[in-house]
Amino acid sequence: MIKSMTGYGKAECEFQSKKITIEIKSLNSKQLDLSLKLPSLYKEKELEMRNEISRELVRGKVELTISEDSVSIEDPVNFNAELIKSYHKQIVDISKELNLTVPDDIITTLLRMPDVLKPEKQEVSEEEWGALLSGLKASIKSLNDFRIQEGAALQKDIADRIGLIVKLSGELEIFESQRITKLKQKIHQSLAELALPENIDENRFEQEIIYYLEKLDITEEKVRLANHCSYFVETMDEPESSGKKLGFIIQEIGREINTIGSKANDAGMQKIVVKMKDELEKIKEQINNVL
């Protein structure tokens, strides 16, 4: 069973007056590339979140976004009284020095000064972290379910293309028998242009044909190609998805097809090889998105 690296998952959880939304999405990548967008409150748990995601998702360009909505009154804040007094004293002193009147609404100005209002420092409690972790796991499961669904579609498409390559390989046999006759005729014609036909040693001629055909024989390549295709399908059916392993097998399939193409020496066979390469390229594109 193969999995796609593309996926999307979402989960929501509640803790006291908070509603926490967790979204996670992934695209294909050669390795795990994590990006987390978190509220400042949850920054302290970033490493634990990364570890959880790494255990479950293995590969892909993964982006996690967590947002929170609070239905309570605004977060409690503390006034920095000493700093307000300091600002006020400096403003009064400067006003006297410049012979200016201190405005009646100076408090409004003071409250806008830097660091006057400081939110009360908050920490993530064990209970809140437990709720958040459960939501994170739910979103990861949702993404994994998406990956499995996409992987099933990928597997069917790839299996169909592998089957077509095997079918095309079988069609080469017709041209293999035909090219022996064509090859004999071509060599006979070339020899006829150089010498009289009665001077040709037919036994030696047959020996040379056999030697030449052995160089062009593609039986071993077809056998290896069939074995690679069979192994590829078996690997797709394994419990764990392995895009890298499938990529290695695809390389071996490509080598056999290329060798068949170099030995073809026949227009009909070359056309079949081109079709096989076309299917192989489409499979390679699909494999790039397999976990």
BAFI-3210 file (N, C-alpha, C; in Angstrom, 3 decimals, decimal comma, padded with zeros to 6 digits):
// residues 291
n [1|2|3|4|5|6|7|8|9|10|11|12|13|14|15|16|17|18|19|20|21|22|23|24|25|26|27|28|29|30|31|32|33|34|35|36|37|38|39|40|41|42|43|44|45|46|47|48|49|50|51|52|53|54|55|56|57|58|59|60|61|62|63|64|65|66|67|68|69|70|71|72|73|74|75|76|77|78|79|80|81|82|83|84|85|86|87|88|89|90|91|92|93|94|95|96|97|98|99|100|101|102|103|104|105|106|107|108|109|110|111|112|113|114|115|116|117|118|119|120|121|122|123|124|125|126|127|128|129|130|131|132|133|134|135|136|137|138|139|140|141|142|143|144|145|146|147|148|149|150|151|152|153|154|155|156|157|158|159|160|161|162|163|164|165|166|167|168|169|170|171|172|173|174|175|176|177|178|179|180|181|182|183|184|185|186|187|188|189|190|191|192|193|194|195|196|197|198|199|200|201|202|203|204|205|206|207|208|209|210|211|212|213|214|215|216|217|218|219|220|221|222|223|224|225|226|227|228|229|230|231|232|233|234|235|236|237|238|239|240|241|242|243|244|245|246|247|248|249|250|251|252|253|254|255|256|257|258|259|260|261|262|263|264|265|266|267|268|269|270|271|272|273|274|275|276|277|278|279|280|281|282|283|284|285|286|287|288|289|290|291]
n.u [000,852|000,668|001,386|000,399|002,405|001,147|-001,263|-003,943|-005,042|-007,282|-008,230|-010,162|-010,212|-011,259|-010,539|-011,272|-012,140|-011,249|-011,041|-009,367|-007,829|-006,418|-004,477|-003,007|-000,865|000,630|003,191|005,051|008,404|011,935|012,779|011,866|010,437|009,759|007,420|006,241|003,546|002,763|000,813|002,202|002,029|002,229|004,785|006,693|006,201|006,989|009,127|008,281|005,990|007,121|008,549|006,448|005,142|007,208|007,516|005,191|004,749|007,036|008,107|008,070|006,993|005,922|003,434|002,352|-000,312|-001,524|-004,235|-006,024|-009,098|-010,602|-013,260|-013,532|-013,113|-010,728|-007,250|-005,796|-004,092|-001,230|-000,486|002,416|003,293|005,454|006,893|005,028|004,851|007,415|007,471|005,516|006,676|008,883|007,602|006,236|008,407|009,720|007,704|007,555|010,073|009,937|007,959|005,286|001,862|000,713|-001,240|-004,712|-005,585|-003,399|-003,003|-003,961|-002,038|000,124|-000,593|-000,154|002,491|005,630|005,806|004,163|001,696|001,490|000,868|-000,344|001,899|001,584|001,385|001,497|-000,659|-000,629|-003,026|-004,073|-002,091|-002,423|-004,945|-004,330|-002,381|-003,885|-005,577|-003,653|-002,747|-005,096|-005,382|-003,132|-003,776|-005,981|-004,718|-003,080|-005,023|-005,989|-003,702|-003,539|-005,848|-005,314|-003,030|-004,035|-005,347|-003,142|-001,682|-003,280|-003,233|-000,474|000,019|-001,516|-000,064|002,400|001,538|000,916|003,446|004,563|002,860|003,471|006,103|005,755|004,763|006,956|007,969|006,890|008,120|010,745|011,113|010,572|012,616|014,870|014,624|014,553|017,092|018,794|018,160|019,028|021,812|022,528|021,923|023,785|026,176|025,879|026,298|028,953|030,224|030,004|027,049|027,478|029,868|029,513|029,760|027,470|027,233|029,105|027,972|025,533|026,568|027,694|025,397|024,068|025,871|025,726|023,057|022,974|024,168|022,192|020,146|017,399|016,350|017,229|017,046|014,306|013,363|014,528|013,300|010,600|010,795|011,607|009,354|007,420|008,457|008,248|005,451|004,912|006,264|004,765|002,525|003,323|003,065|004,133|004,601|006,973|008,483|011,081|012,323|010,762|011,486|014,128|013,732|012,361|014,414|015,945|014,153|014,045|016,676|016,687|014,757|016,009|018,253|017,015|016,029|018,413|019,284|017,350|017,155|015,171|012,361|009,695|010,017|011,320|009,317|007,623|009,322|009,536|006,931|006,937|008,871|007,551|005,412|006,917|008,087|005,833|005,198|007,415|006,972|004,735|005,778|007,407|005,714|005,116|005,097]
n.v [-001,195|002,084|005,495|008,852|011,826|014,177|015,915|016,818|017,938|018,580|019,723|020,451|021,711|022,269|024,247|025,217|028,510|028,695|028,155|026,033|025,757|023,499|023,080|021,147|020,539|018,893|018,572|017,155|016,132|015,480|014,899|015,272|018,325|020,719|023,236|025,483|027,409|029,159|030,348|032,685|031,724|028,961|028,430|027,329|024,645|023,784|022,053|019,548|019,231|019,095|016,696|014,878|015,133|014,340|011,646|010,534|011,383|011,246|011,908|014,723|018,086|019,800|021,781|023,288|024,902|026,700|028,156|030,281|031,055|033,156|033,239|034,663|037,579|040,098|039,248|039,358|042,266|044,017|047,132|049,026|050,632|052,123|052,825|054,408|056,573|057,562|058,336|060,350|062,219|063,048|064,249|066,359|067,826|068,584|070,116|072,285|073,329|074,201|075,959|075,151|073,986|071,260|068,783|068,006|065,431|063,765|061,209|059,504|059,704|058,709|056,013|055,034|054,863|053,093|049,772|050,249|048,981|045,666|042,419|039,849|037,328|034,178|030,647|027,392|025,084|021,700|020,452|021,967|021,553|018,828|018,771|020,181|018,505|016,225|017,258|017,832|015,256|014,253|015,846|015,062|012,387|012,765|013,922|011,760|009,886|011,141|010,997|008,226|007,745|009,261|007,897|005,391|005,935|006,753|004,362|002,611|003,857|003,782|001,011|000,196|001,349|000,041|-002,517|-002,069|-001,609|-004,152|-005,546|-004,305|-005,111|-007,801|-007,624|-007,237|-009,604|-010,460|-008,774|-009,497|-012,036|-011,345|-009,594|-011,146|-012,339|-009,976|-009,003|-010,924|-010,628|-008,016|-008,175|-010,037|-008,532|-006,482|-007,940|-008,897|-006,688|-006,412|-008,756|-011,721|-013,679|-016,491|-016,786|-016,657|-018,154|-020,159|-021,519|-020,224|-017,771|-018,158|-018,663|-016,185|-014,644|-015,746|-015,086|-012,319|-011,889|-012,777|-010,697|-008,839|-009,935|-009,818|-011,247|-011,742|-009,161|-008,710|-010,633|-009,763|-007,276|-008,003|-009,234|-007,071|-005,416|-007,031|-007,162|-004,510|-004,117|-005,847|-004,526|-002,189|-003,246|-003,816|-003,444|-001,010|002,163|002,994|005,170|005,825|003,341|002,313|004,144|003,389|000,882|001,636|002,899|000,692|-000,620|001,279|001,104|-001,436|-001,071|000,903|-000,531|-002,481|-000,795|000,115|-002,195|-002,834|-002,259|-002,094|-000,641|-001,034|-002,190|-000,114|001,794|000,619|000,620|003,363|003,923|002,487|003,915|006,326|005,676|004,995|007,446|008,832|007,310|007,837|010,527|010,252|008,722|010,510|011,736|009,895|008,640]
n.w [000,000|-000,962|-000,021|-000,599|-000,640|-000,543|001,302|003,631|006,750|009,486|012,698|015,612|018,928|022,307|025,140|028,248|027,924|025,383|021,857|019,867|016,786|014,556|011,777|009,229|006,546|003,697|001,210|-001,573|-000,892|-000,667|001,843|005,333|005,852|007,969|008,939|011,254|012,409|015,067|017,894|020,228|022,811|022,635|021,805|023,468|023,369|020,947|020,140|021,094|019,543|017,009|017,225|017,505|015,026|013,314|013,962|012,925|010,240|008,632|005,837|003,526|002,707|005,247|006,741|009,616|011,203|013,879|015,457|017,744|019,312|021,596|023,867|026,074|028,219|027,315|027,534|030,789|031,988|033,249|034,761|034,430|036,940|038,061|035,800|034,474|036,240|036,003|033,294|033,456|035,217|033,701|031,523|032,773|033,803|031,445|030,310|032,110|031,758|029,145|029,354|029,013|029,065|030,913|029,430|030,136|029,529|029,855|030,829|028,902|026,943|028,383|028,728|026,243|025,923|025,442|026,733|028,922|029,297|030,069|029,123|031,211|032,020|030,557|030,882|029,430|030,674|031,974|031,459|029,357|027,427|027,054|025,832|023,512|022,351|021,828|019,873|017,917|017,258|016,184|013,911|012,464|012,008|010,364|008,156|007,410|006,677|004,431|002,843|002,459|000,982|-001,348|-002,096|-002,799|-005,202|-006,709|-006,719|-008,223|-010,735|-011,330|-011,270|-013,450|-015,528|-015,280|-015,922|-018,586|-019,672|-019,383|-021,106|-023,559|-023,784|-024,333|-026,902|-028,466|-029,395|-031,874|-033,722|-033,321|-034,543|-037,148|-037,786|-038,158|-040,651|-042,170|-041,588|-042,693|-045,402|-045,810|-045,355|-047,293|-049,543|-049,322|-049,546|-052,096|-053,585|-053,390|-054,155|-056,225|-056,044|-056,036|-054,806|-052,122|-048,982|-047,678|-045,199|-043,572|-043,736|-042,337|-039,810|-039,173|-039,159|-036,957|-034,922|-035,051|-034,446|-031,836|-030,500|-030,730|-029,368|-027,138|-025,107|-022,425|-021,377|-021,524|-019,749|-017,342|-017,216|-016,879|-014,379|-012,758|-012,995|-011,801|-009,208|-008,534|-008,388|-006,246|-004,221|-004,007|-002,805|-000,268|003,348|004,394|002,959|000,461|-001,202|-002,027|-002,405|-004,476|-006,381|-006,897|-008,081|-010,359|-011,742|-012,488|-014,177|-016,193|-017,187|-018,417|-020,422|-021,941|-022,846|-024,420|-026,375|-027,540|-028,728|-030,508|-033,384|-035,308|-036,802|-035,993|-033,447|-032,159|-031,989|-030,118|-027,910|-027,478|-026,628|-024,250|-022,806|-022,560|-020,867|-018,660|-017,903|-017,056|-014,838|-013,232|-012,605|-010,995|-008,905|-007,598|-005,865|-003,981|-000,708]
ca.u [000,000|001,477|000,763|000,813|002,973|000,217|-002,367|-004,453|-005,789|-007,746|-008,894|-010,485|-010,391|-011,615|-010,000|-011,888|-012,830|-010,523|-011,290|-008,080|-007,931|-005,135|-004,468|-001,721|-000,870|001,931|003,491|006,158|009,757|012,827|012,920|010,871|010,696|008,683|007,222|005,195|003,056|002,126|000,656|003,373|001,809|002,574|006,150|007,476|005,903|007,312|009,979|007,453|005,128|007,967|008,835|005,218|004,924|008,285|007,247|004,025|004,659|008,270|008,627|007,172|007,072|004,758|003,178|001,371|-000,805|-002,422|-004,838|-006,935|-010,123|-011,031|-014,591|-013,528|-012,669|-009,335|-006,268|-005,481|-002,855|-000,731|000,092|003,752|003,069|006,706|007,252|004,071|005,278|008,649|007,075|004,775|007,630|009,688|006,741|005,999|009,666|009,957|006,675|007,963|011,262|009,538|006,845|004,087|000,853|000,513|-002,629|-005,557|-005,710|-002,054|-003,048|-004,144|-000,711|000,982|-000,963|000,306|003,955|006,147|005,928|003,295|000,747|002,127|-000,032|000,087|002,574|000,810|002,079|000,594|-000,836|-000,609|-004,351|-004,191|-001,191|-003,061|-006,000|-003,671|-001,719|-004,947|-005,988|-002,557|-002,791|-006,287|-005,109|-002,165|-004,525|-006,782|-003,805|-002,673|-006,158|-005,985|-002,570|-003,886|-006,839|-004,597|-002,107|-004,784|-005,547|-001,824|-001,287|-004,048|-002,731|000,878|-000,089|-002,013|001,034|003,356|000,930|001,029|004,848|004,717|002,126|004,257|007,276|005,335|004,523|008,237|008,289|006,517|009,140|012,015|011,182|010,570|013,864|015,866|014,475|014,964|018,525|019,414|017,979|019,858|023,215|022,647|021,932|025,068|027,206|025,662|026,860|030,407|030,751|029,002|026,322|028,003|031,070|029,129|029,704|026,206|027,452|029,748|026,984|024,610|027,301|027,806|024,051|023,791|026,723|025,197|021,762|023,227|024,435|020,938|019,115|016,886|015,637|017,605|016,506|012,849|013,169|014,826|012,254|009,406|011,065|011,584|007,953|006,745|008,957|007,688|004,058|004,975|006,692|003,613|001,555|003,853|002,331|004,700|004,878|008,399|008,683|012,491|012,581|010,104|012,298|015,288|013,272|012,047|015,687|016,326|013,233|014,491|017,901|016,344|014,068|017,029|019,070|016,183|015,987|019,702|019,454|016,161|017,531|013,947|011,468|008,529|010,432|011,619|008,045|007,158|010,226|009,143|005,701|007,330|009,544|006,527|004,715|007,875|008,220|004,617|005,322|008,419|006,314|003,861|006,590|007,924|004,728|004,848|005,807]
ca.v [000,000|003,308|006,734|010,089|012,808|015,309|015,663|017,939|017,516|019,671|019,301|021,535|021,284|023,367|024,202|026,311|029,467|028,773|027,234|025,886|025,151|022,961|022,694|020,623|020,134|018,423|018,435|016,224|016,592|014,336|014,626|015,974|019,770|021,182|024,661|025,640|028,751|028,965|031,495|032,803|030,929|027,557|028,309|026,471|023,250|023,558|020,871|018,356|019,116|018,636|015,275|014,134|015,144|013,556|010,221|010,070|011,760|010,735|012,706|015,709|019,477|019,861|023,085|023,224|026,209|026,639|029,445|030,158|032,085|033,201|033,820|035,378|038,973|040,206|038,732|040,299|043,023|044,738|048,452|049,236|051,889|052,871|053,379|055,486|057,709|058,093|059,070|061,539|063,184|063,612|065,140|067,568|068,584|069,196|071,153|073,456|073,898|074,869|076,857|074,599|073,477|069,806|068,544|067,310|064,008|063,206|059,777|058,797|059,661|057,822|054,611|054,636|054,806|051,719|048,882|050,645|047,879|044,376|041,295|038,928|036,190|032,946|029,407|026,309|024,092|020,306|020,133|022,603|020,843|017,553|019,031|020,578|017,323|015,375|017,888|017,656|013,861|014,099|016,482|014,199|011,219|013,234|014,065|010,421|009,286|011,790|010,423|006,854|007,845|009,695|006,821|004,319|006,380|006,693|002,965|002,049|004,433|003,267|-000,420|000,100|001,711|-001,070|-003,590|-001,715|-001,836|-005,607|-005,919|-003,829|-005,974|-009,027|-007,338|-007,194|-010,927|-010,531|-008,074|-010,216|-013,073|-010,699|-008,887|-012,119|-012,405|-008,687|-008,875|-011,791|-009,997|-006,807|-008,560|-010,641|-007,451|-005,785|-008,814|-009,002|-005,487|-006,484|-009,985|-012,551|-014,522|-017,855|-016,771|-016,564|-019,421|-020,109|-021,960|-019,115|-016,708|-018,474|-018,482|-014,755|-014,164|-016,174|-014,269|-010,958|-011,891|-012,925|-009,354|-008,080|-010,683|-009,057|-012,180|-011,482|-007,857|-008,856|-011,403|-008,868|-006,248|-008,626|-009,437|-005,756|-004,957|-007,849|-006,726|-003,170|-004,288|-006,448|-003,472|-001,295|-003,938|-003,977|-002,635|000,331|002,853|003,280|005,838|005,761|001,997|002,246|004,946|002,586|-000,163|002,319|003,108|-000,592|-000,824|002,196|000,580|-002,552|-000,519|001,578|-001,554|-003,038|000,203|000,166|-003,440|-003,090|-002,326|-002,329|000,510|-001,451|-002,365|001,206|002,446|000,028|001,115|004,755|003,861|002,032|005,036|007,329|005,214|005,037|008,839|009,166|006,646|008,588|011,734|009,829|008,230|011,673|012,137|008,749|008,713]
ca.w [000,000|-001,011|000,453|-001,254|000,275|-000,506|002,229|004,428|007,928|010,352|013,928|016,545|020,311|023,210|026,491|029,007|027,060|024,120|020,755|019,185|015,451|014,110|010,370|008,798|005,148|003,249|-000,212|-001,738|-000,603|-000,519|003,262|006,140|005,940|008,856|009,170|012,255|012,698|016,368|018,803|021,100|024,018|022,416|021,312|024,361|023,048|019,528|019,962|021,294|018,364|015,899|017,442|017,236|013,574|012,689|014,173|012,180|008,823|008,001|004,719|002,944|003,143|006,139|007,365|010,708|011,632|015,039|015,812|018,888|019,512|022,988|024,054|027,355|028,174|026,895|028,474|031,864|031,819|034,420|034,508|034,993|037,655|038,212|034,499|034,204|037,060|035,415|032,083|033,867|035,786|032,609|030,726|033,585|033,865|030,129|030,121|032,899|031,138|027,893|029,681|028,375|029,998|030,834|029,017|031,101|029,173|029,771|031,133|027,625|026,324|029,170|028,492|024,909|025,926|025,372|027,897|030,038|029,466|029,849|029,363|032,252|031,418|030,648|030,584|029,020|031,731|031,516|030,912|028,035|026,522|026,746|024,840|022,265|021,789|021,265|018,625|016,957|016,802|015,337|012,615|011,775|011,524|009,233|007,014|006,993|005,959|003,113|002,121|002,072|-000,089|-002,548|-002,456|-003,482|-006,588|-007,345|-006,907|-009,342|-011,975|-011,582|-011,582|-014,831|-016,437|-015,227|-016,709|-020,007|-020,047|-019,538|-022,323|-024,702|-023,866|-025,013|-028,322|-029,168|-029,927|-033,290|-034,511|-033,195|-035,577|-038,466|-038,083|-038,614|-042,107|-042,729|-041,425|-043,713|-046,712|-045,883|-045,479|-048,623|-050,528|-049,207|-050,091|-053,543|-054,191|-053,293|-054,754|-056,901|-055,092|-055,931|-053,976|-050,709|-048,241|-046,929|-043,813|-042,864|-043,684|-041,246|-038,556|-038,937|-038,802|-035,576|-034,059|-035,075|-033,745|-030,400|-029,997|-030,725|-028,632|-025,982|-024,219|-021,023|-020,986|-021,324|-018,514|-016,216|-017,182|-016,286|-012,944|-012,107|-012,949|-010,789|-007,903|-008,312|-007,935|-004,911|-003,278|-003,786|-001,949|001,081|004,335|004,523|001,703|000,302|-002,486|-002,417|-002,919|-005,784|-007,291|-007,299|-009,007|-011,622|-012,435|-013,099|-015,305|-017,240|-017,810|-019,317|-021,592|-022,759|-023,504|-025,490|-027,439|-028,245|-029,482|-031,326|-034,797|-036,078|-036,621|-035,215|-032,058|-031,618|-031,649|-028,855|-026,866|-027,204|-025,819|-022,908|-022,142|-022,251|-019,658|-017,562|-017,471|-016,292|-013,536|-012,458|-012,086|-009,900|-007,805|-006,873|-004,852|-003,106|000,577]
c.u [000,883|000,656|001,272|001,464|002,079|-000,935|-002,775|-005,249|-006,165|-008,440|-009,143|-010,640|-010,689|-010,966|-010,474|-012,600|-012,166|-011,037|-010,012|-008,289|-006,541|-005,278|-003,071|-001,831|000,534|001,998|004,706|007,514|010,632|013,017|011,827|011,289|009,524|008,649|006,032|004,844|002,198|001,876|001,826|003,248|002,320|004,004|006,982|007,275|006,293|008,124|009,167|006,514|005,916|008,255|007,620|004,964|005,961|008,037|006,179|004,113|005,911|008,857|007,587|007,460|005,793|004,645|002,053|000,985|-001,787|-002,928|-005,800|-007,885|-010,585|-012,390|-014,670|-013,143|-011,190|-008,394|-005,935|-004,142|-002,485|-000,190|001,460|003,740|004,334|007,107|006,319|004,473|006,521|008,347|006,412|005,727|008,438|008,865|006,498|007,256|009,939|008,962|007,049|009,144|010,918|008,365|005,568|003,141|000,714|-000,951|-003,403|-005,641|-004,340|-002,032|-003,211|-002,807|000,201|000,691|-000,518|001,833|004,426|006,219|005,091|002,290|001,456|001,130|000,546|000,697|001,791|001,680|001,046|000,517|-000,799|-001,936|-004,523|-003,300|-001,770|-004,146|-005,393|-003,028|-002,738|-005,434|-004,940|-002,572|-003,981|-006,054|-004,118|-002,865|-005,369|-005,926|-003,370|-003,785|-006,252|-004,880|-002,879|-004,864|-006,180|-003,646|-002,792|-005,017|-004,234|-001,442|-002,009|-003,499|-001,351|000,846|-000,578|-000,892|002,126|002,832|001,048|002,464|005,104|004,046|002,914|005,519|006,942|005,127|005,814|008,546|007,991|007,613|010,484|012,165|011,261|011,931|014,989|015,837|014,956|016,477|019,268|019,337|018,902|021,323|023,474|022,755|023,264|026,200|027,100|026,261|028,393|031,006|029,639|028,339|026,912|029,269|030,772|029,056|028,485|026,385|028,078|028,772|026,013|025,285|027,409|026,463|023,737|024,596|026,170|023,895|021,929|023,502|023,164|019,835|018,697|016,139|015,939|017,018|015,004|012,546|013,414|013,765|010,989|009,586|011,015|010,148|007,165|007,154|008,404|006,267|004,019|005,331|005,552|002,606|002,061|003,126|002,820|005,005|006,363|008,658|010,117|012,829|011,963|010,894|013,514|014,886|012,956|013,322|016,133|015,438|013,669|015,738|017,592|015,646|015,062|017,897|018,300|016,139|017,268|019,940|018,361|016,480|016,330|012,971|010,266|008,848|010,722|010,359|007,505|008,006|009,869|007,890|006,026|008,002|008,549|005,774|005,634|008,039|007,004|004,653|006,311|007,803|005,422|004,657|007,153|006,980|004,358|005,715|006,902]
c.v [001,239|004,500|007,896|010,997|014,037|014,980|016,918|017,368|018,706|019,083|020,530|020,957|022,507|023,154|025,451|027,267|029,597|027,748|027,197|025,155|024,751|022,498|022,238|020,158|019,728|018,340|017,520|016,897|015,360|013,951|015,375|017,425|020,394|022,695|024,811|027,105|028,657|030,282|031,512|031,931|029,502|027,351|027,351|024,986|022,886|022,288|019,590|018,136|018,592|017,142|014,412|014,028|014,264|012,064|009,704|010,297|011,429|011,656|013,714|017,112|019,771|021,247|022,935|024,638|026,013|028,045|029,220|031,349|032,007|033,867|034,586|036,832|038,983|039,714|039,783|040,976|043,700|046,086|048,519|050,619|052,740|053,543|054,537|056,746|058,372|058,904|060,399|062,617|063,864|064,595|066,455|068,439|069,298|070,322|072,426|074,159|074,667|075,823|076,445|074,081|071,962|069,542|067,758|065,804|063,336|061,704|058,937|058,639|058,679|056,342|054,102|054,497|053,349|051,037|049,297|049,536|046,576|043,261|040,396|037,691|034,920|031,758|028,345|025,280|022,686|019,919|020,727|021,910|019,490|017,705|019,374|019,373|016,372|015,935|017,724|016,243|013,622|014,705|015,648|012,962|011,589|013,373|012,697|009,693|009,845|011,191|009,004|006,859|008,253|008,605|005,689|004,669|006,329|005,258|002,328|002,554|003,867|001,802|-000,632|000,380|000,634|-002,246|-003,325|-001,918|-003,322|-006,076|-005,511|-004,675|-007,270|-008,834|-007,285|-008,509|-011,053|-009,924|-008,783|-011,276|-012,462|-010,098|-009,843|-012,228|-011,118|-008,528|-009,706|-011,140|-008,787|-007,157|-009,196|-009,561|-006,703|-006,611|-008,922|-007,802|-005,525|-007,694|-010,751|-013,465|-015,909|-017,933|-016,726|-017,964|-019,375|-020,539|-020,849|-017,957|-016,916|-018,282|-016,997|-014,151|-014,498|-015,322|-012,842|-010,868|-012,052|-011,573|-008,537|-008,759|-009,922|-009,951|-011,904|-010,176|-007,950|-009,621|-010,518|-007,785|-006,790|-008,813|-008,117|-005,245|-005,717|-007,415|-005,351|-003,273|-004,882|-005,391|-002,500|-001,915|-004,167|-003,053|-001,191|000,919|003,207|003,862|005,756|004,403|001,823|003,032|004,180|001,509|000,442|002,576|001,835|-000,905|000,038|001,687|-000,541|-002,043|000,171|000,572|-002,209|-002,078|000,250|-001,081|-003,667|-003,241|-002,617|-001,200|000,154|-001,606|-001,021|001,949|001,926|000,531|002,549|004,794|003,448|003,167|006,121|006,951|005,309|006,460|009,280|008,529|007,396|009,842|011,397|009,418|009,377|012,123|010,994|008,839|007,655]
c.w [000,000|-000,505|-000,382|-000,212|000,391|000,446|002,984|005,595|008,801|011,568|014,793|017,940|021,165|024,563|027,214|028,040|025,692|023,112|019,915|017,861|014,978|012,662|009,986|007,346|004,731|001,734|-000,341|-001,486|-000,390|000,936|004,026|006,316|006,689|008,986|010,114|012,450|013,960|017,080|019,779|022,354|023,861|021,902|022,163|024,075|021,617|019,316|020,108|020,098|017,170|016,017|017,113|015,729|012,877|012,817|013,221|010,671|008,000|006,930|004,249|003,450|003,929|006,772|008,391|011,115|012,779|015,335|016,968|018,941|020,955|023,093|025,371|027,138|027,803|027,982|029,531|031,625|033,134|033,981|035,181|035,668|037,753|036,898|034,135|034,978|036,469|034,162|032,455|034,389|034,685|031,767|031,476|033,609|032,536|029,875|030,875|032,231|029,879|028,097|028,935|029,447|029,807|030,485|030,068|030,819|029,042|030,025|029,859|026,915|027,051|028,892|027,121|024,841|025,959|026,726|029,103|030,342|029,131|030,131|030,450|031,611|031,658|030,298|030,235|030,146|031,129|030,879|029,512|027,013|026,117|025,688|023,482|021,579|021,167|019,933|017,533|016,388|015,870|013,951|011,797|011,222|010,309|007,982|006,491|006,238|004,544|002,249|001,622|000,908|-001,417|-003,043|-003,201|-004,950|-007,364|-007,678|-008,089|-010,677|-012,327|-011,971|-013,017|-015,828|-016,446|-016,051|-018,204|-020,500|-020,284|-020,827|-023,578|-024,899|-024,593|-026,508|-029,139|-029,892|-031,428|-034,159|-034,439|-034,273|-036,975|-038,803|-038,492|-040,128|-042,759|-042,680|-042,479|-045,085|-046,880|-046,088|-046,843|-049,691|-050,508|-049,801|-051,605|-054,278|-054,223|-054,012|-055,446|-055,890|-054,930|-055,083|-052,479|-050,102|-047,328|-045,478|-042,975|-042,697|-042,515|-039,887|-038,179|-038,525|-037,341|-034,593|-033,934|-034,278|-032,238|-029,756|-029,866|-029,915|-027,366|-024,990|-022,755|-020,529|-020,702|-020,036|-017,294|-016,080|-016,524|-014,784|-012,179|-011,958|-011,890|-009,382|-007,535|-007,757|-006,532|-003,863|-002,998|-002,827|-000,527|002,060|004,436|003,157|001,625|-001,082|-002,971|-003,022|-004,296|-006,820|-007,787|-008,316|-010,373|-012,433|-013,150|-014,300|-016,488|-017,958|-018,803|-020,579|-022,516|-023,514|-024,649|-026,673|-028,244|-029,094|-030,524|-032,812|-035,699|-035,762|-035,754|-033,747|-031,402|-031,214|-030,318|-027,692|-026,489|-026,332|-024,386|-022,130|-021,734|-020,982|-018,448|-017,023|-016,650|-014,908|-012,652|-011,843|-010,908|-008,670|-006,969|-005,763|-003,906|-001,857|000,635]
res [m|i|k|s|m|t|g|y|g|k|a|e|c|e|f|q|s|k|k|i|t|i|e|i|k|s|l|n|s|k|q|l|d|l|s|l|k|l|p|s|l|y|k|e|k|e|l|e|m|r|n|e|i|s|r|e|l|v|r|g|k|v|e|l|t|i|s|e|d|s|v|s|i|e|d|p|v|n|f|n|a|e|l|i|k|s|y|h|k|q|i|v|d|i|s|k|e|l|n|l|t|v|p|d|d|i|i|t|t|l|l|r|m|p|d|v|l|k|p|e|k|q|e|v|s|e|e|e|w|g|a|l|l|s|g|l|k|a|s|i|k|s|l|n|d|f|r|i|q|e|g|a|a|l|q|k|d|i|a|d|r|i|g|l|i|v|k|l|s|g|e|l|e|i|f|e|s|q|r|i|t|k|l|k|q|k|i|h|q|s|l|a|e|l|a|l|p|e|n|i|d|e|n|r|f|e|q|e|i|i|y|y|l|e|k|l|d|i|t|e|e|k|v|r|l|a|n|h|c|s|y|f|v|e|t|m|d|e|p|e|s|s|g|k|k|l|g|f|i|i|q|e|i|g|r|e|i|n|t|i|g|s|k|a|n|d|a|g|m|q|k|i|v|v|k|m|k|d|e|l|e|k|i|k|e|q|i|n|n|v|l]
***
